[in-house]
Amino acid sequence: MAGIILVTNLDGAAVMQAVKKVARRLDFTVGDVSETELSLQKGNRIAGVLLGAFFPFCDFRAVVRTNADKSVELDIEHNSPRVTSGSMGVKRVKGQAQELADKIAEEIVAQRGEVLRRDTF
């Protein structure tokens, strides 16, 4: 899976709460996978298969890790529905992932944290 990395000085619990808050505000369904991993879904899986270019199904994972230097890394992995929705659907899914990451970064700053690094993988 491709994705976005945000590194911050907030603690892991605060980052998890920020992800949940922002994802719900953006109409994602949020599921707890573990203490450090969330499942984030948006859209309809069937509509994503039939009309993926127009109504892509977003199936993301958010994983929080604490690094040796005590910074916290958030990996937002997003699906790439090329087979079911073509390049247009993939662009829309990537756009949703970018918007989610942007809003999470804003929430981190609102909580008086810093985004130390942002990258893609």
N, CA, C and O atoms as a printed pandas DataFrame, in Angstrom:
     atom_number atom_name residue_name chain_id  residue_number  x_coord  y_coord  z_coord
0              1         N          MET        A               1    0.830   -1.191    0.000
1              2        CA          MET        A               1    0.000    0.000    0.000
2              3         C          MET        A               1    0.867    1.243    0.000
3              4         O          MET        A               1    1.937    1.274    0.607
4              5         N          ALA        A               2    0.398    2.247   -0.676
5              6        CA          ALA        A               2    1.065    3.538   -0.668
6              7         C          ALA        A               2    0.527    4.355    0.498
7              8         O          ALA        A               2   -0.483    3.992    1.100
8              9         N          GLY        A               3    1.202    5.462    0.818
9             10        CA          GLY        A               3    0.692    6.249    1.927
10            11         C          GLY        A               3    1.482    7.492    2.232
11            12         O          GLY        A               3    2.355    7.918    1.476
12            13         N          ILE        A               4    1.142    8.059    3.377
13            14        CA          ILE        A               4    1.708    9.321    3.843
14            15         C          ILE        A               4    2.225    9.117    5.266
15            16         O          ILE        A               4    1.595    8.435    6.074
16            17         N          ILE        A               5    3.366    9.710    5.557
17            18        CA          ILE        A               5    3.963    9.650    6.887
18            19         C          ILE        A               5    3.968   11.051    7.485
19            20         O          ILE        A               5    4.397   12.009    6.843
20            21         N          LEU        A               6    3.489   11.159    8.715
21            22        CA          LEU        A               6    3.611   12.390    9.496
22            23         C          LEU        A               6    4.406   12.051   10.752
23            24         O          LEU        A               6    4.094   11.075   11.435
24            25         N          VAL        A               7    5.419   12.837   11.060
25            26        CA          VAL        A               7    6.193   12.665   12.285
26            27         C          VAL        A               7    5.952   13.895   13.145
27            28         O          VAL        A               7    6.035   15.027   12.669
28            29         N          THR        A               8    5.650   13.657   14.428
29            30        CA          THR        A               8    5.283   14.747   15.330
30            31         C          THR        A               8    5.925   14.568   16.699
31            32         O          THR        A               8    6.475   13.514   17.019
32            33         N          ASN        A               9    5.839   15.626   17.492
33            34        CA          ASN        A               9    6.334   15.565   18.864
34            35         C          ASN        A               9    5.205   15.284   19.865
35            36         O          ASN        A               9    5.459   15.199   21.067
36            37         N          LEU        A              10    3.959   15.137   19.385
37            38        CA          LEU        A              10    2.860   14.745   20.284
38            39         C          LEU        A              10    3.033   13.283   20.670
39            40         O          LEU        A              10    3.671   12.519   19.946
40            41         N          ASP        A              11    2.466   12.893   21.806
41            42        CA          ASP        A              11    2.553   11.485   22.193
42            43         C          ASP        A              11    1.575   10.651   21.370
43            44         O          ASP        A              11    0.646   11.182   20.761
44            45         N          GLY        A              12    1.797    9.351   21.364
45            46        CA          GLY        A              12    1.019    8.435   20.540
46            47         C          GLY        A              12   -0.468    8.463   20.805
47            48         O          GLY        A              12   -1.264    8.404   19.868
48            49         N          ALA        A              13   -0.861    8.554   22.080
49            50        CA          ALA        A              13   -2.283    8.581   22.429
50            51         C          ALA        A              13   -2.955    9.835   21.864
51            52         O          ALA        A              13   -4.076    9.767   21.361
52            53         N          ALA        A              14   -2.276   10.965   21.945
53            54        CA          ALA        A              14   -2.831   12.210   21.406
54            55         C          ALA        A              14   -2.960   12.141   19.888
55            56         O          ALA        A              14   -3.922   12.656   19.319
56            57         N          VAL        A              15   -1.997   11.510   19.237
57            58        CA          VAL        A              15   -2.061   11.354   17.781
58            59         C          VAL        A              15   -3.237   10.451   17.403
59            60         O          VAL        A              15   -3.968   10.750   16.459
60            61         N          MET        A              16   -3.421    9.354   18.130
61            62        CA          MET        A              16   -4.554    8.456   17.843
62            63         C          MET        A              16   -5.880    9.200   18.000
63            64         O          MET        A              16   -6.779    9.040   17.175
64            65         N          GLN        A              17   -6.008   10.003   19.042
65            66        CA          GLN        A              17   -7.242   10.763   19.248
66            67         C          GLN        A              17   -7.442   11.793   18.137
67            68         O          GLN        A              17   -8.569   12.016   17.695
68            69         N          ALA        A              18   -6.366   12.416   17.689
69            70        CA          ALA        A              18   -6.455   13.386   16.591
70            71         C          ALA        A              18   -6.919   12.706   15.310
71            72         O          ALA        A              18   -7.760   13.245   14.591
72            73         N          VAL        A              19   -6.379   11.529   15.022
73            74        CA          VAL        A              19   -6.772   10.786   13.817
74            75         C          VAL        A              19   -8.259   10.442   13.884
75            76         O          VAL        A              19   -8.984   10.638   12.908
76            77         N          LYS        A              20   -8.715    9.932   15.022
77            78        CA          LYS        A              20  -10.130    9.571   15.172
78            79         C          LYS        A              20  -11.035   10.791   14.978
79            80         O          LYS        A              20  -12.034   10.727   14.260
80            81         N          LYS        A              21  -10.679   11.881   15.615
81            82        CA          LYS        A              21  -11.489   13.102   15.552
82            83         C          LYS        A              21  -11.601   13.612   14.123
83            84         O          LYS        A              21  -12.698   13.910   13.648
84            85         N          VAL        A              22  -10.469   13.712   13.440
85            86        CA          VAL        A              22  -10.448   14.244   12.078
86            87         C          VAL        A              22  -11.150   13.286   11.114
87            88         O          VAL        A              22  -11.933   13.718   10.268
88            89         N          ALA        A              23  -10.875   12.011   11.239
89            90        CA          ALA        A              23  -11.482   11.037   10.325
90            91         C          ALA        A              23  -13.004   11.056   10.433
91            92         O          ALA        A              23  -13.702   11.023    9.420
92            93         N          ARG        A              24  -13.507   11.110   11.640
93            94        CA          ARG        A              24  -14.970   11.164   11.814
94            95         C          ARG        A              24  -15.552   12.450   11.233
95            96         O          ARG        A              24  -16.628   12.442   10.634
96            97         N          ARG        A              25  -14.835   13.545   11.415
97            98        CA          ARG        A              25  -15.295   14.828   10.859
98            99         C          ARG        A              25  -15.344   14.775    9.327
99           100         O          ARG        A              25  -16.165   15.451    8.707
100          101         N          LEU        A              26  -14.464   13.970    8.722
101          102        CA          LEU        A              26  -14.433   13.827    7.261
102          103         C          LEU        A              26  -15.293   12.648    6.781
103          104         O          LEU        A              26  -15.169   12.214    5.636
104          105         N          ASP        A              27  -16.152   12.139    7.649
105          106        CA          ASP        A              27  -17.114   11.073    7.323
106          107         C          ASP        A              27  -16.489    9.705    7.068
107          108         O          ASP        A              27  -17.054    8.900    6.327
108          109         N          PHE        A              28  -15.344    9.433    7.663
109          110        CA          PHE        A              28  -14.775    8.089    7.616
110          111         C          PHE        A              28  -15.390    7.267    8.739
111          112         O          PHE        A              28  -15.696    7.796    9.807
112          113         N          THR        A              29  -15.568    5.990    8.499
113          114        CA          THR        A              29  -15.917    5.053    9.558
114          115         C          THR        A              29  -14.605    4.641   10.198
115          116         O          THR        A              29  -13.672    4.236    9.504
116          117         N          VAL        A              30  -14.527    4.741   11.524
117          118        CA          VAL        A              30  -13.287    4.477   12.243
118          119         C          VAL        A              30  -13.436    3.189   13.043
119          120         O          VAL        A              30  -14.377    3.028   13.820
120          121         N          GLY        A              31  -12.490    2.275   12.838
121          122        CA          GLY        A              31  -12.478    1.030   13.595
122          123         C          GLY        A              31  -11.141    0.829   14.280
123          124         O          GLY        A              31  -10.090    1.067   13.686
124          125         N          ASP        A              32  -11.181    0.390   15.533
125          126        CA          ASP        A              32   -9.949    0.100   16.264
126          127         C          ASP        A              32   -9.450   -1.284   15.864
127          128         O          ASP        A              32  -10.166   -2.272   16.028
128          129         N          VAL        A              33   -8.231   -1.364   15.341
129          130        CA          VAL        A              33   -7.605   -2.644   15.014
130          131         C          VAL        A              33   -6.768   -3.096   16.211
131          132         O          VAL        A              33   -6.791   -4.266   16.594
132          133         N          SER        A              34   -6.034   -2.156   16.792
133          134        CA          SER        A              34   -5.240   -2.400   18.000
134          135         C          SER        A              34   -5.042   -1.055   18.689
135          136         O          SER        A              34   -5.620   -0.051   18.273
136          137         N          GLU        A              35   -4.224   -1.033   19.748
137          138        CA          GLU        A              35   -3.961    0.228   20.448
138          139         C          GLU        A              35   -3.241    1.243   19.571
139          140         O          GLU        A              35   -3.302    2.447   19.822
140          141         N          THR        A              36   -2.565    0.755   18.548
141          142        CA          THR        A              36   -1.769    1.645   17.704
142          143         C          THR        A              36   -2.194    1.632   16.234
143          144         O          THR        A              36   -1.500    2.202   15.392
144          145         N          GLU        A              37   -3.308    0.998   15.915
145          146        CA          GLU        A              37   -3.740    0.908   14.515
146          147         C          GLU        A              37   -5.244    1.101   14.403
147          148         O          GLU        A              37   -6.024    0.553   15.182
148          149         N          LEU        A              38   -5.632    1.906   13.397
149          150        CA          LEU        A              38   -7.035    2.165   13.108
150          151         C          LEU        A              38   -7.348    1.788   11.667
151          152         O          LEU        A              38   -6.497    1.881   10.783
152          153         N          SER        A              39   -8.569    1.369   11.455
153          154        CA          SER        A              39   -9.112    1.145   10.120
154          155         C          SER        A              39  -10.005    2.335    9.800
155          156         O          SER        A              39  -10.878    2.685   10.593
156          157         N          LEU        A              40   -9.793    2.957    8.647
157          158        CA          LEU        A              40  -10.568    4.130    8.238
158          159         C          LEU        A              40  -11.179    3.841    6.875
159          160         O          LEU        A              40  -10.459    3.592    5.909
160          161         N          GLN        A              41  -12.496    3.872    6.795
161          162        CA          GLN        A              41  -13.171    3.582    5.527
162          163         C          GLN        A              41  -14.177    4.673    5.199
163          164         O          GLN        A              41  -14.818    5.252    6.077
164          165         N          LYS        A              42  -14.291    4.930    3.896
165          166        CA          LYS        A              42  -15.227    5.945    3.429
166          167         C          LYS        A              42  -15.761    5.509    2.077
167          168         O          LYS        A              42  -15.008    5.072    1.206
168          169         N          GLY        A              43  -17.049    5.631    1.918
169          170        CA          GLY        A              43  -17.671    5.255    0.659
170          171         C          GLY        A              43  -18.298    3.882    0.754
171          172         O          GLY        A              43  -18.336    3.264    1.818
172          173         N          ASN        A              44  -18.785    3.421   -0.374
173          174        CA          ASN        A              44  -19.474    2.141   -0.457
174          175         C          ASN        A              44  -18.642    1.197   -1.308
175          176         O          ASN        A              44  -18.288    1.523   -2.441
176          177         N          ARG        A              45  -18.329    0.027   -0.764
177          178        CA          ARG        A              45  -17.476   -0.934   -1.468
178          179         C          ARG        A              45  -18.080   -1.341   -2.817
179          180         O          ARG        A              45  -17.361   -1.429   -3.812
180          181         N          ILE        A              46  -19.387   -1.587   -2.857
181          182        CA          ILE        A              46  -20.031   -2.022   -4.102
182          183         C          ILE        A              46  -20.041   -0.888   -5.124
183          184         O          ILE        A              46  -19.728   -1.099   -6.296
184          185         N          ALA        A              47  -20.402    0.319   -4.676
185          186        CA          ALA        A              47  -20.370    1.471   -5.585
186          187         C          ALA        A              47  -18.945    1.720   -6.067
187          188         O          ALA        A              47  -18.736    2.145   -7.204
188          189         N          GLY        A              48  -17.974    1.460   -5.211
189          190        CA          GLY        A              48  -16.575    1.618   -5.596
190          191         C          GLY        A              48  -16.170    0.675   -6.713
191          192         O          GLY        A              48  -15.357    1.035   -7.564
192          193         N          VAL        A              49  -16.727   -0.527   -6.720
193          194        CA          VAL        A              49  -16.428   -1.489   -7.781
194          195         C          VAL        A              49  -17.148   -1.098   -9.061
195          196         O          VAL        A              49  -16.559   -1.126  -10.141
196          197         N          LEU        A              50  -18.429   -0.731   -8.944
197          198        CA          LEU        A              50  -19.236   -0.431  -10.129
198          199         C          LEU        A              50  -18.962    0.960  -10.707
199          200         O          LEU        A              50  -18.929    1.129  -11.926
200          201         N          LEU        A              51  -18.767    1.944   -9.845
201          202        CA          LEU        A              51  -18.618    3.338  -10.276
202          203         C          LEU        A              51  -17.385    3.976   -9.647
203          204         O          LEU        A              51  -17.400    5.150   -9.276
204          205         N          GLY        A              52  -16.326    3.194   -9.534
205          206        CA          GLY        A              52  -15.140    3.613   -8.794
206          207         C          GLY        A              52  -14.528    4.919   -9.213
207          208         O          GLY        A              52  -13.994    5.643   -8.373
208          209         N          ALA        A              53  -14.589    5.248  -10.495
209          210        CA          ALA        A              53  -14.001    6.505  -10.945
210          211         C          ALA        A              53  -14.738    7.701  -10.355
211          212         O          ALA        A              53  -14.148    8.762  -10.155
212          213         N          PHE        A              54  -16.022    7.530  -10.079
213          214        CA          PHE        A              54  -16.832    8.625   -9.555
214          215         C          PHE        A              54  -17.078    8.522   -8.050
215          216         O          PHE        A              54  -17.206    9.537   -7.365
216          217         N          PHE        A              55  -17.144    7.287   -7.539
217          218        CA          PHE        A              55  -17.411    7.043   -6.127
218          219         C          PHE        A              55  -16.413    6.030   -5.570
219          220         O          PHE        A              55  -16.789    4.910   -5.224
220          221         N          PRO        A              56  -15.140    6.425   -5.484
221          222        CA          PRO        A              56  -14.135    5.450   -5.032
222          223         C          PRO        A              56  -14.327    5.061   -3.572
223          224         O          PRO        A              56  -14.778    5.864   -2.755
224          225         N          PHE        A              57  -13.986    3.840   -3.264
225          226        CA          PHE        A              57  -14.047    3.337   -1.896
226          227         C          PHE        A              57  -12.677    3.527   -1.269
227          228         O          PHE        A              57  -11.680    3.022   -1.784
228          229         N          CYS        A              58  -12.623    4.253   -0.160
229          230        CA          CYS        A              58  -11.369    4.495    0.551
230          231         C          CYS        A              58  -11.236    3.483    1.687
231          232         O          CYS        A              58  -12.117    3.375    2.539
232          233         N          ASP        A              59  -10.149    2.760    1.690
233          234        CA          ASP        A              59   -9.858    1.759    2.720
234          235         C          ASP        A              59   -8.454    2.039    3.229
235          236         O          ASP        A              59   -7.469    1.579    2.651
236          237         N          PHE        A              60   -8.368    2.800    4.320
237          238        CA          PHE        A              60   -7.090    3.268    4.843
238          239         C          PHE        A              60   -6.760    2.575    6.159
239          240         O          PHE        A              60   -7.642    2.063    6.848
240          241         N          ARG        A              61   -5.480    2.570    6.492
241          242        CA          ARG        A              61   -4.976    2.130    7.797
242          243         C          ARG        A              61   -4.138    3.265    8.362
243          244         O          ARG        A              61   -3.338    3.872    7.650
244          245         N          ALA        A              62   -4.324    3.545    9.631
245          246        CA          ALA        A              62   -3.502    4.538   10.326
246          247         C          ALA        A              62   -2.759    3.805   11.434
247          248         O          ALA        A              62   -3.373    3.206   12.317
248          249         N          VAL        A              63   -1.434    3.857   11.379
249          250        CA          VAL        A              63   -0.593    3.155   12.346
250          251         C          VAL        A              63    0.318    4.168   13.024
251          252         O          VAL        A              63    0.972    4.976   12.365
252          253         N          VAL        A              64    0.349    4.111   14.365
253          254        CA          VAL        A              64    1.164    5.031   15.165
254          255         C          VAL        A              64    2.322    4.260   15.784
255          256         O          VAL        A              64    2.132    3.198   16.377
256          257         N          ARG        A              65    3.537    4.816   15.636
257          258        CA          ARG        A              65    4.745    4.205   16.217
258          259         C          ARG        A              65    5.530    5.274   16.948
259          260         O          ARG        A              65    5.596    6.420   16.502
260          261         N          THR        A              66    6.130    4.901   18.078
261          262        CA          THR        A              66    7.033    5.805   18.784
262          263         C          THR        A              66    8.458    5.453   18.381
263          264         O          THR        A              66    8.881    4.303   18.498
264          265         N          ASN        A              67    9.188    6.446   17.908
265          266        CA          ASN        A              67   10.560    6.241   17.461
266          267         C          ASN        A              67   11.531    6.313   18.644
267          268         O          ASN        A              67   11.157    6.732   19.740
268          269         N          ALA        A              68   12.769    5.904   18.412
269          270        CA          ALA        A              68   13.795    5.908   19.463
270          271         C          ALA        A              68   14.031    7.309   20.027
271          272         O          ALA        A              68   14.353    7.456   21.206
272          273         N          ASP        A              69   13.871    8.340   19.189
273          274        CA          ASP        A              69   14.084    9.716   19.647
274          275         C          ASP        A              69   12.841   10.316   20.318
275          276         O          ASP        A              69   12.792   11.519   20.578
276          277         N          LYS        A              70   11.846    9.479   20.594
277          278        CA          LYS        A              70   10.591    9.846   21.261
278          279         C          LYS        A              70    9.609   10.596   20.358
279          280         O          LYS        A              70    8.526   10.973   20.804
280          281         N          SER        A              71    9.980   10.814   19.090
281          282        CA          SER        A              71    9.006   11.376   18.163
282          283         C          SER        A              71    7.997   10.273   17.816
283          284         O          SER        A              71    8.276    9.084   17.975
284          285         N          VAL        A              72    6.841   10.687   17.346
285          286        CA          VAL        A              72    5.792    9.730   17.004
286          287         C          VAL        A              72    5.548    9.793   15.501
287          288         O          VAL        A              72    5.398   10.872   14.928
288          289         N          GLU        A              73    5.512    8.629   14.877
289          290        CA          GLU        A              73    5.297    8.514   13.441
290          291         C          GLU        A              73    3.896    7.978   13.187
291          292         O          GLU        A              73    3.492    6.963   13.753
292          293         N          LEU        A              74    3.165    8.673   12.331
293          294        CA          LEU        A              74    1.847    8.227   11.893
294          295         C          LEU        A              74    1.950    7.837   10.428
295          296         O          LEU        A              74    2.280    8.666    9.580
296          297         N          ASP        A              75    1.668    6.585   10.134
297          298        CA          ASP        A              75    1.630    6.104    8.754
298          299         C          ASP        A              75    0.173    5.972    8.342
299          300         O          ASP        A              75   -0.588    5.237    8.972
300          301         N          ILE        A              76   -0.222    6.679    7.290
301          302        CA          ILE        A              76   -1.563    6.567    6.736
302          303         C          ILE        A              76   -1.429    5.813    5.424
303          304         O          ILE        A              76   -1.004    6.378    4.417
304          305         N          GLU        A              77   -1.791    4.541    5.437
305          306        CA          GLU        A              77   -1.715    3.703    4.237
306          307         C          GLU        A              77   -3.047    3.784    3.513
307          308         O          GLU        A              77   -4.104    3.648    4.130
308          309         N          HIS        A              78   -3.001    4.008    2.196
309          310        CA          HIS        A              78   -4.253    4.084    1.437
310          311         C          HIS        A              78   -4.262    3.052    0.318
311          312         O          HIS        A              78   -3.220    2.667   -0.214
312          313         N          ASN        A              79   -5.469    2.618   -0.020
313          314        CA          ASN        A              79   -5.636    1.664   -1.104
314          315         C          ASN        A              79   -5.421    2.356   -2.449
315          316         O          ASN        A              79   -5.520    3.579   -2.552
316          317         N          SER        A              80   -5.130    1.569   -3.466
317          318        CA          SER        A              80   -4.980    2.066   -4.834
318          319         C          SER        A              80   -5.882    1.230   -5.743
319          320         O          SER        A              80   -5.437    0.236   -6.316
320          321         N          PRO        A              81   -7.151    1.634   -5.874
321          322        CA          PRO        A              81   -8.132    0.808   -6.583
322          323         C          PRO        A              81   -8.035    0.896   -8.111
323          324         O          PRO        A              81   -9.039    1.151   -8.777
324          325         N          ARG        A              82   -6.845    0.690   -8.669
325          326        CA          ARG        A              82   -6.634    0.836  -10.105
326          327         C          ARG        A              82   -7.505   -0.111  -10.925
327          328         O          ARG        A              82   -8.048    0.289  -11.955
328          329         N          VAL        A              83   -7.645   -1.353  -10.485
329          330        CA          VAL        A              83   -8.400   -2.346  -11.251
330          331         C          VAL        A              83   -9.877   -1.976  -11.320
331          332         O          VAL        A              83  -10.490   -2.079  -12.382
332          333         N          THR        A              84  -10.455   -1.547  -10.199
333          334        CA          THR        A              84  -11.894   -1.292  -10.169
334          335         C          THR        A              84  -12.275    0.128  -10.566
335          336         O          THR        A              84  -13.414    0.363  -10.970
336          337         N          SER        A              85  -11.358    1.074  -10.462
337          338        CA          SER        A              85  -11.766    2.452  -10.726
338          339         C          SER        A              85  -10.835    3.232  -11.643
339          340         O          SER        A              85  -11.085    4.406  -11.916
340          341         N          GLY        A              86   -9.781    2.612  -12.119
341          342        CA          GLY        A              86   -8.888    3.283  -13.044
342          343         C          GLY        A              86   -8.112    4.411  -12.405
343          344         O          GLY        A              86   -8.158    4.618  -11.193
344          345         N          SER        A              87   -7.391    5.144  -13.255
345          346        CA          SER        A              87   -6.515    6.206  -12.738
346          347         C          SER        A              87   -7.299    7.347  -12.106
347          348         O          SER        A              87   -6.811    7.993  -11.180
348          349         N          MET        A              88   -8.507    7.602  -12.595
349          350        CA          MET        A              88   -9.320    8.667  -12.015
350          351         C          MET        A              88   -9.712    8.330  -10.564
351          352         O          MET        A              88   -9.652    9.189   -9.685
352          353         N          GLY        A              89  -10.107    7.093  -10.330
353          354        CA          GLY        A              89  -10.451    6.660   -8.979
354          355         C          GLY        A              89   -9.258    6.679   -8.051
355          356         O          GLY        A              89   -9.376    7.050   -6.883
356          357         N          VAL        A              90   -8.095    6.275   -8.573
357          358        CA          VAL        A              90   -6.867    6.295   -7.769
358          359         C          VAL        A              90   -6.544    7.729   -7.358
359          360         O          VAL        A              90   -6.164    7.971   -6.213
360          361         N          LYS        A              91   -6.692    8.684   -8.282
361          362        CA          LYS        A              91   -6.441   10.094   -7.958
362          363         C          LYS        A              91   -7.385   10.578   -6.862
363          364         O          LYS        A              91   -6.984   11.323   -5.967
364          365         N          ARG        A              92   -8.635   10.148   -6.942
365          366        CA          ARG        A              92   -9.606   10.577   -5.927
366          367         C          ARG        A              92   -9.263    9.987   -4.550
367          368         O          ARG        A              92   -9.374   10.673   -3.534
368          369         N          VAL        A              93   -8.851    8.727   -4.524
369          370        CA          VAL        A              93   -8.458    8.100   -3.259
370          371         C          VAL        A              93   -7.229    8.804   -2.695
371          372         O          VAL        A              93   -7.176    9.096   -1.501
372          373         N          LYS        A              94   -6.241    9.078   -3.542
373          374        CA          LYS        A              94   -5.047    9.803   -3.086
374          375         C          LYS        A              94   -5.420   11.185   -2.569
375          376         O          LYS        A              94   -4.854   11.658   -1.584
376          377         N          GLY        A              95   -6.372   11.831   -3.233
377          378        CA          GLY        A              95   -6.837   13.142   -2.783
378          379         C          GLY        A              95   -7.481   13.074   -1.406
379          380         O          GLY        A              95   -7.282   13.963   -0.577
380          381         N          GLN        A              96   -8.256   12.016   -1.162
381          382        CA          GLN        A              96   -8.864   11.826    0.155
382          383         C          GLN        A              96   -7.782   11.601    1.218
383          384         O          GLN        A              96   -7.881   12.115    2.333
384          385         N          ALA        A              97   -6.752   10.829    0.863
385          386        CA          ALA        A              97   -5.654   10.577    1.800
386          387         C          ALA        A              97   -4.899   11.871    2.101
387          388         O          ALA        A              97   -4.538   12.127    3.249
388          389         N          GLN        A              98   -4.662   12.683    1.074
389          390        CA          GLN        A              98   -3.972   13.968    1.270
390          391         C          GLN        A              98   -4.790   14.892    2.167
391          392         O          GLN        A              98   -4.249   15.539    3.063
392          393         N          GLU        A              99   -6.111   14.947    1.916
393          394        CA          GLU        A              99   -6.971   15.794    2.736
394          395         C          GLU        A              99   -6.958   15.326    4.189
395          396         O          GLU        A              99   -6.870   16.142    5.107
396          397         N          LEU        A             100   -7.043   14.019    4.394
397          398        CA          LEU        A             100   -7.000   13.465    5.749
398          399         C          LEU        A             100   -5.687   13.847    6.434
399          400         O          LEU        A             100   -5.697   14.303    7.577
400          401         N          ALA        A             101   -4.566   13.665    5.750
401          402        CA          ALA        A             101   -3.262   14.002    6.325
402          403         C          ALA        A             101   -3.153   15.499    6.623
403          404         O          ALA        A             101   -2.624   15.890    7.664
404          405         N          ASP        A             102   -3.654   16.331    5.714
405          406        CA          ASP        A             102   -3.621   17.786    5.928
406          407         C          ASP        A             102   -4.394   18.172    7.186
407          408         O          ASP        A             102   -3.922   18.963    8.002
408          409         N          LYS        A             103   -5.590   17.599    7.328
409          410        CA          LYS        A             103   -6.441   17.934    8.478
410          411         C          LYS        A             103   -5.860   17.381    9.786
411          412         O          LYS        A             103   -5.984   18.012   10.835
412          413         N          ILE        A             104   -5.229   16.209    9.724
413          414        CA          ILE        A             104   -4.570   15.664   10.918
414          415         C          ILE        A             104   -3.408   16.571   11.316
415          416         O          ILE        A             104   -3.219   16.853   12.500
416          417         N          ALA        A             105   -2.635   17.026   10.341
417          418        CA          ALA        A             105   -1.523   17.937   10.631
418          419         C          ALA        A             105   -2.041   19.217   11.282
419          420         O          ALA        A             105   -1.428   19.727   12.219
420          421         N          GLU        A             106   -3.164   19.739   10.793
421          422        CA          GLU        A             106   -3.761   20.928   11.396
422          423         C          GLU        A             106   -4.190   20.658   12.838
423          424         O          GLU        A             106   -4.021   21.508   13.712
424          425         N          GLU        A             107   -4.746   19.472   13.078
425          426        CA          GLU        A             107   -5.174   19.111   14.436
426          427         C          GLU        A             107   -3.975   18.956   15.370
427          428         O          GLU        A             107   -4.046   19.328   16.541
428          429         N          ILE        A             108   -2.875   18.408   14.853
429          430        CA          ILE        A             108   -1.653   18.287   15.661
430          431         C          ILE        A             108   -1.183   19.673   16.100
431          432         O          ILE        A             108   -0.835   19.872   17.264
432          433         N          VAL        A             109   -1.172   20.617   15.184
433          434        CA          VAL        A             109   -0.764   21.981   15.505
434          435         C          VAL        A             109   -1.754   22.625   16.477
435          436         O          VAL        A             109   -1.349   23.353   17.383
436          437         N          ALA        A             110   -3.046   22.358   16.292
437          438        CA          ALA        A             110   -4.066   22.901   17.196
438          439         C          ALA        A             110   -3.876   22.381   18.621
439          440         O          ALA        A             110   -4.243   23.055   19.584
440          441         N          GLN        A             111   -3.304   21.188   18.753
441          442        CA          GLN        A             111   -3.016   20.621   20.072
442          443         C          GLN        A             111   -1.630   21.034   20.574
443          444         O          GLN        A             111   -1.099   20.443   21.514
444          445         N          ARG        A             112   -1.058   22.042   19.944
445          446        CA          ARG        A             112    0.253   22.594   20.312
446          447         C          ARG        A             112    1.413   21.657   20.048
447          448         O          ARG        A             112    2.456   21.724   20.699
448          449         N          GLY        A             113    1.203   20.777   19.072
449          450        CA          GLY        A             113    2.288   19.918   18.629
450          451         C          GLY        A             113    2.897   20.481   17.356
451          452         O          GLY        A             113    2.444   21.493   16.822
452          453         N          GLU        A             114    3.920   19.809   16.890
453          454        CA          GLU        A             114    4.576   20.191   15.638
454          455         C          GLU        A             114    4.597   18.997   14.708
455          456         O          GLU        A             114    4.729   17.854   15.146
456          457         N          VAL        A             115    4.464   19.272   13.414
457          458        CA          VAL        A             115    4.709   18.238   12.418
458          459         C          VAL        A             115    6.179   18.391   12.045
459          460         O          VAL        A             115    6.568   19.359   11.391
460          461         N          LEU        A             116    6.985   17.427   12.468
461          462        CA          LEU        A             116    8.435   17.502   12.274
462          463         C          LEU        A             116    8.850   17.078   10.872
463          464         O          LEU        A             116    9.874   17.525   10.354
464          465         N          ARG        A             117    8.045   16.211   10.263
465          466        CA          ARG        A             117    8.374   15.710    8.917
466          467         C          ARG        A             117    7.104   15.169    8.296
467          468         O          ARG        A             117    6.238   14.622    8.979
468          469         N          ARG        A             118    7.009   15.334    6.972
469          470        CA          ARG        A             118    5.921   14.752    6.190
470          471         C          ARG        A             118    6.528   14.146    4.949
471          472         O          ARG        A             118    7.351   14.769    4.278
472          473         N          ASP        A             119    6.117   12.919    4.642
473          474        CA          ASP        A             119    6.703   12.207    3.509
474          475         C          ASP        A             119    5.662   11.264    2.925
475          476         O          ASP        A             119    4.582   11.090    3.489
476          477         N          THR        A             120    5.990   10.665    1.803
477          478        CA          THR        A             120    5.121    9.660    1.197
478          479         C          THR        A             120    5.904    8.360    1.063
479          480         O          THR        A             120    7.135    8.358    1.047
480          481         N          PHE        A             121    5.172    7.263    0.967
481          482        CA          PHE        A             121    5.832    5.967    0.724
482          483         C          PHE        A             121    4.986    5.174   -0.242
483          484         O          PHE        A             121    5.341    4.049   -0.594
